[in-house]
Amino acid sequence: MPRENPLKNIVRLQKEGKAIGIYSACTANDLVLRACMQRAKETNSILLIEATANQVDQYGGYTGMKPKDFIRFVEKLAAEEGISMNQIILGGDHLGPLTFTKYGEDKAMAEASELIRQFVAAGFTKIHIDTSMKVASDDPDTRLSDNVISRRGAELAQVAENAYQELLKENPEAIHPVYIVGSEVPIPGGSQEAKDMGLQVTKPEDFRNTVSIFEKSFREHGLEDAWNQVIGFVVQPGVEEKDAGCTEYDRSKAVDLMASIKDYDSFVFEGHSTDYQTKYKLRELVEDGVGILKVGPGLTFAMREGLFSLAYAEKEMLKDKPQQQSHFMEVLDAAMVRDPKYYQKHYHGTDSEIAYKRKFSFSDRCRYYLPQEDVQAAMQKMFDNFKGGVPLGLLSQFMPDAYTKVREGKLSNDPISIVKDRVIHTVDEYLYASQQQEIRF
């Protein structure tokens, strides 16, 4: 018999009145994932990793990986980092018509169905079914109804259930995936508005109506067993990551919404776009009923900070030898300017303002360009330039926290460890908030 999905423990603990959740690392960046794995191993806690629909799909996404490829990728990193895959949960984020909205409903849902099928068949055990977006055949001037969203969601849940039954034939120990659903889902990648338009916290009555409609759709599709695997709903508690940072959680504005989750014994809230909240605000979210904290750009932003700190130190160390410098920041920026498709909808302003945002925006759109061959080559050259360690004076100047840890013998003075440590700083804020080491696995 397959063991129970460990994520169900979060619901159980929350309903026992314990403020325990888990953070979800929504990233395909190998250096970030290594940092997350290192910290999970050190704290003996579960690590939840999610691949988003634009990163990984049946065509390879922007990473070039299909779902099975991503599983193998994570397995390789885990082996190298010395952490058991039993300690890692893999999920799929925003799985639905997200990247197929140019098609009408039939084609978009057929593509979304194949996406879901491949994720479940590959062994992903947390599936965020997201049908909140319009497709080409939907009326552009009318709000997409909860009935349509829930119907499409149930159709994709049926695909997932069928895929799991097929998986059981190959692997009788395969864990049943749990599902996350909802209708008020923040846009993947953060706000695209030039101005802060403000956020509306989901109304409790809208949340309850969403639960009712989704349950009705599942039951109409004969998915009573699948409904029992739904553990979370996505709502808008009033948080969002964006170009200038984030909209900070204000629990006083969400008190009624958060009280409503207590009416349900089987659900927690899933919080999207929690990047850049302080650890105290993240802790409040978990205390108030958000069992899953999604973070993506916040992790790669921290990595980018570490890489740029090394780049600034390199410029000082090799000031008289420019030909030996990696020019990492310049190579990265050139890659972005060469192909602006990943940031042009997110960055607004004058040429100089956009140039600043390419480097330092909290939306961190530069993460899409890091896998490119010339960027990777520049990064490796920078790492090679510091193979003997970062001079302590430069380390203290550009990475003072890392300097202290190096001096105290808590951190190795090598460039990769230093960059990972910057990511771990962000991870630790989520571990403080989630207390996920209490979850059994």
Phi, psi and chi 1 to 4 in degrees:
 res  aa     phi    psi   chi1   chi2   chi3   chi4
   1 MET       -  134.6  -74.9  -72.7  -67.2      -
   2 PRO   -64.8  144.0  -18.1   30.3      -      -
   3 ARG   -74.8  160.9   62.1 -171.5  175.2   95.0
   4 GLU   -67.9  145.3 -176.6 -179.6   63.0      -
   5 ASN   -60.7  123.7 -165.3  -52.5      -      -
   6 PRO   -58.8  -24.3  -16.2   24.5      -      -
   7 LEU   -66.4  -20.4  -70.6  175.4      -      -
   8 LYS   -67.2  -21.3  -73.8 -164.2  169.0 -176.3
   9 ASN   -62.6  -30.8  -75.2  -42.6      -      -
  10 ILE   -62.8  -45.3  -64.5  172.4      -      -
  11 VAL   -60.9  -46.8  179.7      -      -      -
  12 ARG   -59.6  -46.5 -173.2  175.6  -58.7  116.2
  13 LEU   -65.5  -42.0  -69.5  165.3      -      -
  14 GLN   -61.1  -41.5  -75.7  -98.1  -13.4      -
  15 LYS   -73.1  -17.2  -59.9  -48.8  173.3 -178.1
  16 GLU   -84.0    2.2  -69.8  174.1   -0.9      -
  17 GLY    87.0   14.1      -      -      -      -
  18 LYS   -97.4  130.4  -62.2  175.7 -178.2  176.6
  19 ALA   -82.6   76.1      -      -      -      -
  20 ILE  -128.1  134.3  -66.5  171.3      -      -
  21 GLY  -143.6 -155.2      -      -      -      -
  22 ILE  -152.6  146.6 -165.7  168.7      -      -
  23 TYR   -95.4  150.0   85.0   91.3      -      -
  24 SER  -116.2  117.1  170.7      -      -      -
  25 ALA   -83.9  101.7      -      -      -      -
  26 CYS   -93.0   80.8  -58.8      -      -      -
  27 THR  -158.4  153.8 -179.5      -      -      -
  28 ALA  -118.1   14.1      -      -      -      -
  29 ASN   -79.9  125.4 -177.0  -83.4      -      -
  30 ASP   -66.3  -37.8   60.5  -18.0      -      -
  31 LEU   -67.8  -40.3 -162.4   52.2      -      -
  32 VAL   -64.7  -44.9  169.7      -      -      -
  33 LEU   -64.0  -36.8  -70.2  176.9      -      -
  34 ARG   -61.5  -41.9  -73.1 -178.7 -174.5  -82.8
  35 ALA   -63.6  -43.2      -      -      -      -
  36 CYS   -63.6  -41.4  -65.6      -      -      -
  37 MET   -64.8  -42.6  -70.9  176.4 -178.3      -
  38 GLN   -57.9  -44.7  176.2 -175.9  -39.3      -
  39 ARG   -71.9  -35.1 -159.0   65.2 -178.8  126.3
  40 ALA   -64.0  -40.3      -      -      -      -
  41 LYS   -64.5  -43.6 -178.1 -179.2  177.8 -178.3
  42 GLU   -66.4  -32.6  -68.2  168.3  -12.8      -
  43 THR  -100.9   -1.0   58.3      -      -      -
  44 ASN    53.0   50.5 -166.2   35.5      -      -
  45 SER  -124.7  158.2   60.3      -      -      -
  46 ILE   -66.2  143.1  -72.6  178.9      -      -
  47 LEU  -116.4  121.3  172.6   60.3      -      -
  48 LEU  -101.5  119.4  171.6   56.8      -      -
  49 ILE  -116.8  131.5  -61.6  169.1      -      -
  50 GLU  -125.2  133.7  -63.9 -159.5   52.7      -
  51 ALA   -95.4  131.5      -      -      -      -
  52 THR   -87.1  161.0   60.4      -      -      -
  53 ALA   -64.4  -25.1      -      -      -      -
  54 ASN   -88.0  -19.0   55.5   -5.1      -      -
  55 GLN   -78.7  -44.0  -69.2  170.0  -21.1      -
  56 VAL  -134.3  123.7  175.8      -      -      -
  57 ASP  -152.8 -172.0   68.1    9.4      -      -
  58 GLN   -68.2  -12.2   61.3  -94.8   45.7      -
  59 TYR  -106.5   -1.8  -58.4  107.1      -      -
  60 GLY   108.2  -12.8      -      -      -      -
  61 GLY    55.5 -165.3      -      -      -      -
  62 TYR   -80.6  -10.8   75.4   74.3      -      -
  63 THR   -87.7  -13.4   64.2      -      -      -
  64 GLY    82.5    7.5      -      -      -      -
  65 MET  -109.4  134.4  -71.9 -173.9  -78.6      -
  66 LYS   -88.3  168.5  -62.6  177.9 -178.2  179.6
  67 PRO   -51.9  -45.1  -32.5   38.9      -      -
  68 LYS   -65.5  -34.0  -75.8 -172.6  176.7 -179.9
  69 ASP   -63.0  -40.7  -60.7  -34.9      -      -
  70 PHE   -65.4  -39.6 -171.6   80.8      -      -
  71 ILE   -58.8  -47.4  -65.9  -91.1      -      -
  72 ARG   -64.2  -37.7  -72.1 -169.7  -72.9  -95.2
  73 PHE   -60.4  -47.7  166.3   65.3      -      -
  74 VAL   -66.8  -40.4  171.8      -      -      -
  75 GLU   -60.0  -40.4  -71.5  174.4  -20.3      -
  76 LYS   -64.5  -47.0  177.8  176.6 -179.4  -67.7
  77 LEU   -61.8  -42.3  -66.1 -179.3      -      -
  78 ALA   -61.9  -42.2      -      -      -      -
  79 ALA   -62.4  -41.9      -      -      -      -
  80 GLU   -70.3  -30.4  -68.0  172.9   -3.7      -
  81 GLU   -89.8   -5.2  -66.6  -63.3  -39.3      -
  82 GLY    72.3   35.7      -      -      -      -
  83 ILE  -120.8  138.4 -177.0  172.7      -      -
  84 SER   -72.7  142.7  169.0      -      -      -
  85 MET   -66.4  -17.4  -75.1  -61.6  -66.2      -
  86 ASN   -66.4  -16.7  -70.9  -27.1      -      -
  87 GLN   -94.4   -0.5 -153.9  167.5  -32.1      -
  88 ILE  -119.3  133.0  -64.5  173.8      -      -
  89 ILE  -109.8  133.6  -61.9  171.7      -      -
  90 LEU  -110.7  133.2  -68.3  173.5      -      -
  91 GLY  -129.1  164.4      -      -      -      -
  92 GLY  -116.3  129.0      -      -      -      -
  93 ASP  -108.4  135.7 -166.8   27.1      -      -
  94 HIS    57.4   42.3  -65.9  -70.4      -      -
  95 LEU   -81.1  120.6  -58.5 -172.2      -      -
  96 GLY   165.6 -149.6      -      -      -      -
  97 PRO   -80.8    8.9   -8.2   24.4      -      -
  98 LEU   -43.8  -51.0  173.6   66.3      -      -
  99 THR   -95.4    9.3   55.7      -      -      -
 100 PHE  -123.8   22.1  -51.4  112.9      -      -
 101 THR   -69.5  -12.2   55.1      -      -      -
 102 LYS   -72.3  -13.2   65.0 -178.3  178.5 -178.6
 103 TYR   -96.4  162.4  -58.1  121.8      -      -
 104 GLY   -70.7  173.0      -      -      -      -
 105 GLU   -56.5  -45.5  178.5  173.2    0.5      -
 106 ASP   -59.6  -49.5  -70.7  -11.8      -      -
 107 LYS   -69.7  -43.3  173.2   69.2  170.9  172.7
 108 ALA   -62.3  -42.4      -      -      -      -
 109 MET   -73.3  -30.9  -74.4  -63.5  -70.2      -
 110 ALA   -65.0  -42.0      -      -      -      -
 111 GLU   -66.9  -42.5  -66.2  -77.7    8.6      -
 112 ALA   -63.4  -37.1      -      -      -      -
 113 SER   -63.5  -43.2  -65.0      -      -      -
 114 GLU   -66.4  -35.5  178.5   59.7   16.0      -
 115 LEU   -59.9  -51.1  175.4   69.5      -      -
 116 ILE   -61.2  -45.0  -67.4  -91.2      -      -
 117 ARG   -57.1  -46.2 -171.9 -165.3   70.1   76.1
 118 GLN   -67.2  -36.8  -71.7 -161.8   20.2      -
 119 PHE   -63.7  -47.5  -94.5   82.2      -      -
 120 VAL   -67.6  -42.6  175.0      -      -      -
 121 ALA   -62.8  -29.8      -      -      -      -
 122 ALA   -75.4  -20.8      -      -      -      -
 123 GLY   111.9   13.1      -      -      -      -
 124 PHE   -68.5  135.2  -72.2   75.3      -      -
 125 THR  -116.4    9.6   57.3      -      -      -
 126 LYS  -135.4  118.3  176.4 -175.8  178.4  -66.0
 127 ILE  -121.7  113.8  -56.3  -64.0      -      -
 128 HIS   -89.1  107.3  172.3 -148.0      -      -
 129 ILE   -87.4  112.1  -61.4  175.3      -      -
 130 ASP  -120.8  105.9 -176.5    5.5      -      -
 131 THR  -117.8   28.1   51.6      -      -      -
 132 SER   -79.9   -9.7   63.1      -      -      -
 133 MET   -96.2  151.6   65.6  -69.5  -62.4      -
 134 LYS   -78.4  150.4  -68.1 -179.1 -180.0  179.9
 135 VAL  -110.3  177.4  -62.3      -      -      -
 136 ALA   -61.2  -29.4      -      -      -      -
 137 SER   -85.3   -5.0   54.6      -      -      -
 138 ASP   -81.0  149.2  -67.2  -38.4      -      -
 139 ASP   -65.6  117.1 -175.6  -12.3      -      -
 140 PRO   -67.4  -16.9   24.6  -33.4      -      -
 141 ASP  -102.3    3.4  -60.3  -41.0      -      -
 142 THR  -122.9  137.6  -55.9      -      -      -
 143 ARG   -60.2  134.9  179.0 -173.1  176.8  -83.5
 144 LEU   -66.7  124.5 -164.1   60.8      -      -
 145 SER   -74.8  153.6   72.9      -      -      -
 146 ASP   -62.7  -29.1  -76.8  -10.4      -      -
 147 ASN   -64.1  -42.6  -74.6  -38.0      -      -
 148 VAL   -68.4  -44.9  171.3      -      -      -
 149 ILE   -58.9  -46.4  -66.7  171.1      -      -
 150 SER   -70.8  -37.3   61.9      -      -      -
 151 ARG   -62.0  -47.6  172.0 -179.7   58.7   77.2
 152 ARG   -63.5  -37.5  -68.7  174.1 -179.3  171.4
 153 GLY   -62.6  -42.4      -      -      -      -
 154 ALA   -65.0  -38.7      -      -      -      -
 155 GLU   -61.5  -40.2  -70.0  171.8    3.9      -
 156 LEU   -73.9  -32.4  -66.0 -177.8      -      -
 157 ALA   -63.1  -37.5      -      -      -      -
 158 GLN   -61.6  -42.1 -179.8   68.1   74.9      -
 159 VAL   -61.2  -43.5  172.7      -      -      -
 160 ALA   -62.7  -43.7      -      -      -      -
 161 GLU   -63.1  -41.8  -70.6  -70.2  -72.8      -
 162 ASN   -63.9  -40.7  -66.9  -17.7      -      -
 163 ALA   -65.5  -36.6      -      -      -      -
 164 TYR   -67.0  -40.2  174.7   67.0      -      -
 165 GLN   -62.5  -37.6  -67.1  -56.4  -43.3      -
 166 GLU   -66.6  -39.1  -70.3  -61.0  -48.6      -
 167 LEU   -63.5  -37.9  178.7   61.1      -      -
 168 LEU   -59.9  -29.6  -77.5  175.8      -      -
 169 LYS   -66.0  -34.2  -64.0  176.0 -176.7  177.8
 170 GLU   -84.6  -37.2  -57.2  172.4   19.5      -
 171 ASN  -138.3   92.7  178.1   16.0      -      -
 172 PRO   -61.8  -14.1  -21.8   32.7      -      -
 173 GLU   -93.6    1.5  -60.5  -61.3  -44.9      -
 174 ALA   -59.8  129.8      -      -      -      -
 175 ILE   -75.6  137.0  -65.0  174.3      -      -
 176 HIS   -67.3  132.5 -162.0  -63.4      -      -
 177 PRO   -68.7  148.1   24.4  -32.4      -      -
 178 VAL   -99.8  158.0  -67.7      -      -      -
 179 TYR  -119.4  144.6  -56.1  118.5      -      -
 180 ILE  -117.4  130.5  -52.8  -66.0      -      -
 181 VAL  -133.6 -178.8  -64.0      -      -      -
 182 GLY   148.4  169.1      -      -      -      -
 183 SER  -118.1  -26.1   58.4      -      -      -
 184 GLU   -98.6   76.7  -64.2 -161.4   13.7      -
 185 VAL  -102.9  122.8 -176.0      -      -      -
 186 PRO   -57.7  147.2  -24.0   34.0      -      -
 187 ILE   -63.3  130.8 -177.0  171.2      -      -
 188 PRO   -59.3  137.2  -21.6   32.1      -      -
 189 GLY    90.4   -2.8      -      -      -      -
 190 GLY    90.6  174.7      -      -      -      -
 191 SER   -61.2  142.4  173.7      -      -      -
 192 GLN  -110.0    8.2  -62.4 -179.4    9.1      -
 193 GLU   -80.9  142.2  -60.1  -66.1  -23.4      -
 194 ALA   -69.8  -30.4      -      -      -      -
 195 LYS  -119.0  153.8  -64.7 -178.6  179.8  179.7
 196 ASP   -71.3  112.1 -171.6  -11.8      -      -
 197 MET   -90.8   -0.9  -54.7  -58.8  -70.9      -
 198 GLY    81.1  158.7      -      -      -      -
 199 LEU  -119.9  143.9  -72.1  178.3      -      -
 200 GLN  -106.5  118.3  -65.1  -63.6  -41.6      -
 201 VAL   -65.6  137.4  173.7      -      -      -
 202 THR   -56.5  133.1  -59.2      -      -      -
 203 LYS   -75.6  139.4  -64.1  177.3 -179.3  178.0
 204 PRO   -54.0  -39.9  -23.9   32.6      -      -
 205 GLU   -67.1  -31.3   56.9  -91.5   29.3      -
 206 ASP   -70.4  -39.5  -70.4  -19.8      -      -
 207 PHE   -62.3  -47.5  162.6   60.5      -      -
 208 ARG   -61.9  -39.0  -67.2 -171.2 -177.9   97.1
 209 ASN   -64.5  -39.0 -174.7   56.4      -      -
 210 THR   -62.4  -45.2  -63.0      -      -      -
 211 VAL   -58.4  -46.9  173.1      -      -      -
 212 SER   -61.9  -43.9  176.4      -      -      -
 213 ILE   -70.5  -40.5  -68.7  174.9      -      -
 214 PHE   -64.1  -42.6  -95.8   90.4      -      -
 215 GLU   -62.0  -42.6 -178.2  175.7   10.3      -
 216 LYS   -60.9  -44.4 -179.7  173.2 -179.1  -73.1
 217 SER   -64.7  -41.8  -68.9      -      -      -
 218 PHE   -61.7  -45.4  -89.7   60.5      -      -
 219 ARG   -68.0  -35.9  -64.7 -166.6 -174.5  -75.1
 220 GLU   -64.2  -26.4  -74.2  176.2  -11.6      -
 221 HIS   -93.5   10.2  -75.1   76.6      -      -
 222 GLY    68.9   32.6      -      -      -      -
 223 LEU  -110.0   42.7  -66.1  170.3      -      -
 224 GLU   -60.1  -41.7  -72.2   82.2    1.0      -
 225 ASP   -65.7  -39.0  -70.4  -17.4      -      -
 226 ALA   -66.1  -35.8      -      -      -      -
 227 TRP   -61.1  -32.7 -178.1 -111.2      -      -
 228 ASN   -71.0  -12.3  -67.7  -30.7      -      -
 229 GLN   -98.3   -0.1  -57.3  -60.7  -30.2      -
 230 VAL   -78.9  118.3  175.3      -      -      -
 231 ILE  -113.8   -9.8   66.2  164.1      -      -
 232 GLY  -152.9  152.6      -      -      -      -
 233 PHE  -121.2  138.9  -87.0   77.6      -      -
 234 VAL   -88.4  125.0 -177.5      -      -      -
 235 VAL  -131.0  179.3  -67.5      -      -      -
 236 GLN  -109.9  100.4  177.4   49.2  -88.6      -
 237 PRO   -84.2    2.5   31.3  -33.6      -      -
 238 GLY   100.9   28.9      -      -      -      -
 239 VAL  -126.0  147.8  -56.8      -      -      -
 240 GLU  -164.0  135.4 -174.7  176.8   42.1      -
 241 GLU   -88.3  145.9   58.1   89.5    2.7      -
 242 LYS  -154.7  178.5   52.9 -171.1  176.6 -177.9
 243 ASP   -51.0  -42.7 -177.9   32.9      -      -
 244 ALA   -92.7    2.9      -      -      -      -
 245 GLY   139.1 -103.4      -      -      -      -
 246 CYS  -162.0  159.7   71.8      -      -      -
 247 THR   -88.6  118.3  -60.0      -      -      -
 248 GLU   -77.6  143.5 -166.0  168.2   79.8      -
 249 TYR   -65.1  130.7  179.0   57.3      -      -
 250 ASP  -122.2   99.7 -176.7  -14.3      -      -
 251 ARG   -63.8  -22.9   69.6 -170.6  -27.9  174.4
 252 SER   -66.8  -27.1   68.6      -      -      -
 253 LYS   -83.9  -17.6  -66.0 -179.0  178.5  178.7
 254 ALA  -110.7    9.9      -      -      -      -
 255 VAL   -59.7  -41.4   63.4      -      -      -
 256 ASP   -69.3  -41.6  -67.7  -23.2      -      -
 257 LEU   -60.7  -48.6  170.8   64.9      -      -
 258 MET   -65.1  -32.4  -66.6  -53.2 -174.2      -
 259 ALA   -65.9  -29.9      -      -      -      -
 260 SER   -68.8  -26.6   66.7      -      -      -
 261 ILE   -68.4  -21.7 -163.7   65.5      -      -
 262 LYS   -71.1  -11.7  -65.8  176.9  172.4   59.3
 263 ASP   -79.8   -6.8  -64.9  -24.0      -      -
 264 TYR  -121.7  126.1  -59.5   93.1      -      -
 265 ASP   -81.7  -14.8  -67.0  -26.4      -      -
 266 SER  -110.4   -2.0  -55.9      -      -      -
 267 PHE  -125.3  150.5  -50.6  133.1      -      -
 268 VAL  -124.0  169.9  -66.6      -      -      -
 269 PHE   -86.8  146.9  -73.8  135.8      -      -
 270 GLU  -107.1  123.8  175.6  167.6  -81.4      -
 271 GLY   -97.3  114.1      -      -      -      -
 272 HIS   -91.1  159.6  -74.9 -128.8      -      -
 273 SER    54.9   44.7  -62.2      -      -      -
 274 THR   -86.2    2.6   69.3      -      -      -
 275 ASP   -54.2  138.6  -48.4   69.8      -      -
 276 TYR    74.7    3.0  -48.9  114.1      -      -
 277 GLN   -66.1  148.4  -59.7  -70.2  -42.4      -
 278 THR   -68.6  160.4   68.9      -      -      -
 279 LYS   -62.3  -27.2   66.2 -179.4 -178.1 -179.6
 280 TYR   -73.4  -38.7  -56.8  109.9      -      -
 281 LYS   -69.2  -38.1  -67.6  -62.3 -177.0 -179.0
 282 LEU   -61.5  -40.2  -67.3  170.1      -      -
 283 ARG   -63.9  -40.1 -177.4   69.5 -175.0  150.4
 284 GLU   -61.7  -41.0  -72.2 -179.4    2.6      -
 285 LEU   -58.6  -45.2  -77.0  162.9      -      -
 286 VAL   -66.6  -42.3  174.7      -      -      -
 287 GLU   -60.3  -31.3  -70.6  172.3  -10.9      -
 288 ASP   -89.7   -3.8  -67.9  -11.2      -      -
 289 GLY   122.6    4.5      -      -      -      -
 290 VAL   -88.1  110.0  176.3      -      -      -
 291 GLY   -87.0  -20.8      -      -      -      -
 292 ILE  -130.1  122.6  -57.6  167.2      -      -
 293 LEU  -107.1  110.5  -59.0  167.0      -      -
 294 LYS   -85.9  133.9  -52.1  -67.3  -82.8  -72.0
 295 VAL  -142.0  134.1   55.3      -      -      -
 296 GLY  -134.5  -76.2      -      -      -      -
 297 PRO   -56.2  -31.5  -25.4   33.1      -      -
 298 GLY   -60.4  -31.9      -      -      -      -
 299 LEU   -77.6  -45.9  -66.2  170.7      -      -
 300 THR   -72.3  -27.0   49.4      -      -      -
 301 PHE   -62.4  -43.0 -177.6   87.6      -      -
 302 ALA   -63.7  -40.7      -      -      -      -
 303 MET   -62.5  -42.9  179.5 -170.0   65.9      -
 304 ARG   -60.6  -39.0 -165.4  -87.8  -45.2  153.9
 305 GLU   -59.2  -44.4  -74.4 -177.7  -42.5      -
 306 GLY   -63.6  -42.5      -      -      -      -
 307 LEU   -65.3  -42.6  -69.0  170.8      -      -
 308 PHE   -67.2  -36.0  -83.8   25.0      -      -
 309 SER   -61.4  -41.8  -66.6      -      -      -
 310 LEU   -63.3  -39.7  -73.9  177.2      -      -
 311 ALA   -64.3  -41.1      -      -      -      -
 312 TYR   -65.6  -40.4  -74.3  121.6      -      -
 313 ALA   -65.2  -37.8      -      -      -      -
 314 GLU   -63.2  -40.8 -178.4 -168.2   42.0      -
 315 LYS   -61.2  -37.4  -70.7 -179.7 -176.3  -61.8
 316 GLU   -72.7  -42.1  -68.8  -63.5  -33.6      -
 317 MET   -66.7  -35.8 -174.5  175.9   74.0      -
 318 LEU  -116.2   36.8  -61.9  173.9      -      -
 319 LYS   -57.9  -37.3 -176.3  175.6  -70.3 -174.3
 320 ASP   -90.6    3.1  -61.9  -31.4      -      -
 321 LYS  -133.2   63.5  -59.3  175.3 -178.5  177.8
 322 PRO   -59.9  -28.6   20.6  -32.7      -      -
 323 GLN   -68.3  -20.2   71.7  -78.7    1.2      -
 324 GLN   -90.2  -11.1  -67.2 -175.7   22.7      -
 325 GLN   -73.1  152.3  -65.3 -179.8   25.8      -
 326 SER   -78.7  -26.7   66.7      -      -      -
 327 HIS    53.4   41.8  -57.6  -72.7      -      -
 328 PHE   -56.6  -47.5  171.0   74.6      -      -
 329 MET   -63.3  -39.0  -69.2 -171.2  -68.5      -
 330 GLU   -69.0  -40.5  -68.6   81.1    3.6      -
 331 VAL   -64.4  -42.2  171.8      -      -      -
 332 LEU   -62.6  -45.3  174.9   60.4      -      -
 333 ASP   -65.6  -38.2 -165.9   57.3      -      -
 334 ALA   -63.0  -37.9      -      -      -      -
 335 ALA   -64.4  -37.1      -      -      -      -
 336 MET   -70.3  -43.8  -64.1 -177.5   73.8      -
 337 VAL   -64.6  -35.9  171.6      -      -      -
 338 ARG   -63.9  -31.8 -170.4  167.5   60.2 -122.3
 339 ASP  -146.0   87.1 -176.9   11.4      -      -
 340 PRO   -80.6    9.3   29.7  -34.4      -      -
 341 LYS   -62.2  -25.9   66.2 -177.6  177.9 -177.1
 342 TYR   -85.2  -10.1  -68.7  119.1      -      -
 343 TYR  -128.3  -14.1   67.3   85.4      -      -
 344 GLN   -65.1  -24.8   58.6 -170.6    2.5      -
 345 LYS   -81.3  -15.4  -69.2 -177.9  179.8  178.6
 346 HIS  -103.5  -27.2  -67.6  -99.1      -      -
 347 TYR  -106.7  125.8  -63.0  163.1      -      -
 348 HIS  -127.4  151.7  -51.4  -83.4      -      -
 349 GLY   133.0 -166.4      -      -      -      -
 350 THR   -73.4  172.2   64.5      -      -      -
 351 ASP   -58.6  -41.9  -71.5  -13.4      -      -
 352 SER   -70.0  -36.0   61.5      -      -      -
 353 GLU   -66.4  -40.2  -71.8  170.5  -21.4      -
 354 ILE   -68.9  -36.9  -68.1  174.6      -      -
 355 ALA   -60.9  -40.9      -      -      -      -
 356 TYR   -62.6  -43.8  168.6   86.5      -      -
 357 LYS   -67.8  -32.1  -68.3  176.2 -178.7 -178.6
 358 ARG   -57.5  -31.8  -73.8 -161.8  -59.5  -90.5
 359 LYS   -90.9  -46.4  -73.7 -175.9  175.7  179.2
 360 PHE  -118.2    1.0  -57.3  114.7      -      -
 361 SER   -61.0  140.4  168.1      -      -      -
 362 PHE   -68.8  -17.8  -74.8   96.5      -      -
 363 SER   -66.9  -22.0  -66.5      -      -      -
 364 ASP    52.7   50.3 -169.7   49.8      -      -
 365 ARG   -71.7  -13.1  -54.3  -57.1  -68.2 -179.6
 366 CYS   -64.9  -15.7   65.3      -      -      -
 367 ARG   -61.1  -27.2   68.6 -174.0 -175.6  -85.3
 368 TYR   -70.4  -18.2  -69.7   91.4      -      -
 369 TYR  -101.4  -10.5  -59.9   85.5      -      -
 370 LEU   -62.0  -33.4  -69.3  173.7      -      -
 371 PRO   -71.6  -12.0  -18.2   32.3      -      -
 372 GLN   -63.0  146.5  -65.7 -169.7   10.9      -
 373 GLU   -58.7  -44.6 -172.3  174.7  -19.7      -
 374 ASP   -69.9  -33.2   55.3  -16.9      -      -
 375 VAL   -68.8  -43.5  178.6      -      -      -
 376 GLN   -61.9  -39.2  -76.5  -68.9  -53.9      -
 377 ALA   -64.5  -41.1      -      -      -      -
 378 ALA   -66.1  -40.0      -      -      -      -
 379 MET   -61.6  -44.5 -173.7 -171.3  -55.0      -
 380 GLN   -64.1  -39.5 -172.3   57.5   54.7      -
 381 LYS   -62.8  -40.2 -175.6  173.9 -177.7  178.7
 382 MET   -63.4  -43.9 -178.2  170.2   65.3      -
 383 PHE   -60.3  -42.0  -71.7  162.3      -      -
 384 ASP   -63.1  -36.4  -69.6  -17.9      -      -
 385 ASN   -64.9  -22.0  -77.5  -24.0      -      -
 386 PHE  -110.1   23.1  -73.3  113.3      -      -
 387 LYS   -62.4  -22.4   61.6 -175.4  176.3 -177.1
 388 GLY   -90.4    5.8      -      -      -      -
 389 GLY   101.0  160.6      -      -      -      -
 390 VAL   -86.3  127.5 -179.4      -      -      -
 391 PRO   -50.7  135.2  -28.3   35.9      -      -
 392 LEU   -59.7  -34.6  -69.6  179.7      -      -
 393 GLY   -64.0  -39.7      -      -      -      -
 394 LEU   -74.0  -36.0  -64.6  176.2      -      -
 395 LEU   -62.8  -42.7 -171.5   62.2      -      -
 396 SER   -65.5  -37.1  179.7      -      -      -
 397 GLN   -70.1  -47.5  175.1   63.0   47.3      -
 398 PHE  -100.6  -19.9  -65.9  106.6      -      -
 399 MET  -141.6   67.0  -68.2  157.2  -83.4      -
 400 PRO   -61.4  -36.1   18.0  -30.3      -      -
 401 ASP   -64.2  -44.1  -70.3  -15.6      -      -
 402 ALA   -64.3  -38.0      -      -      -      -
 403 TYR   -57.4  -47.9  165.2   79.9      -      -
 404 THR   -60.5  -44.0  -60.7      -      -      -
 405 LYS   -65.5  -38.3  -68.0  177.6 -177.2  178.9
 406 VAL   -63.7  -46.3  167.2      -      -      -
 407 ARG   -62.4  -33.3  -71.6  -65.5  -51.1  -80.7
 408 GLU   -85.9   -0.8  -67.2  175.7  -12.4      -
 409 GLY    78.0   16.8      -      -      -      -
 410 LYS   -95.4   -9.9  -62.1  176.0 -179.8  177.1
 411 LEU  -143.7  135.1  177.8   65.5      -      -
 412 SER   -74.4  137.0  173.6      -      -      -
 413 ASN   -84.3   70.0 -172.9   -0.7      -      -
 414 ASP  -133.8  150.6   70.2   81.6      -      -
 415 PRO   -61.7  -38.5   19.5  -31.7      -      -
 416 ILE   -68.5  -43.3  -67.1  177.9      -      -
 417 SER   -61.6  -37.3  -66.1      -      -      -
 418 ILE   -67.6  -41.7  -72.2  168.0      -      -
 419 VAL   -67.3  -44.0  174.0      -      -      -
 420 LYS   -58.6  -38.3  -75.0  169.3   65.6  177.5
 421 ASP   -63.8  -32.5 -175.0   68.0      -      -
 422 ARG   -66.7  -38.5 -173.7   60.8 -163.3  159.8
 423 VAL   -66.8  -41.3  177.4      -      -      -
 424 ILE   -62.0  -30.1  -73.6  171.6      -      -
 425 HIS   -57.2  -43.6  171.9   77.2      -      -
 426 THR   -69.4  -42.4  -62.2      -      -      -
 427 VAL   -56.9  -42.6  169.5      -      -      -
 428 ASP   -63.1  -30.7  -79.4  -12.8      -      -
 429 GLU   -67.0  -36.5  -64.9 -169.1  -36.3      -
 430 TYR   -72.9  -35.7  -81.3   86.9      -      -
 431 LEU   -66.6  -37.3  -67.5  178.3      -      -
 432 TYR   -59.8  -42.9  167.1   84.8      -      -
 433 ALA   -72.8  -39.3      -      -      -      -
 434 SER   -90.5  -27.7   65.2      -      -      -
 435 GLN    51.9   39.2  -60.2  -66.1  -56.4      -
 436 GLN   -74.0   -9.0   62.4 -160.5   62.3      -
 437 GLN   -65.2  -11.7   61.2  -89.0   20.9      -
 438 GLU   -80.3  -10.4  -59.4  -64.8  -37.4      -
 439 ILE   -83.2  131.7  -57.1  170.0      -      -
 440 ARG   -76.7  147.2  -62.4 -176.6  -56.6  -83.7
 441 PHE  -143.9      -   59.3   88.9      -      -
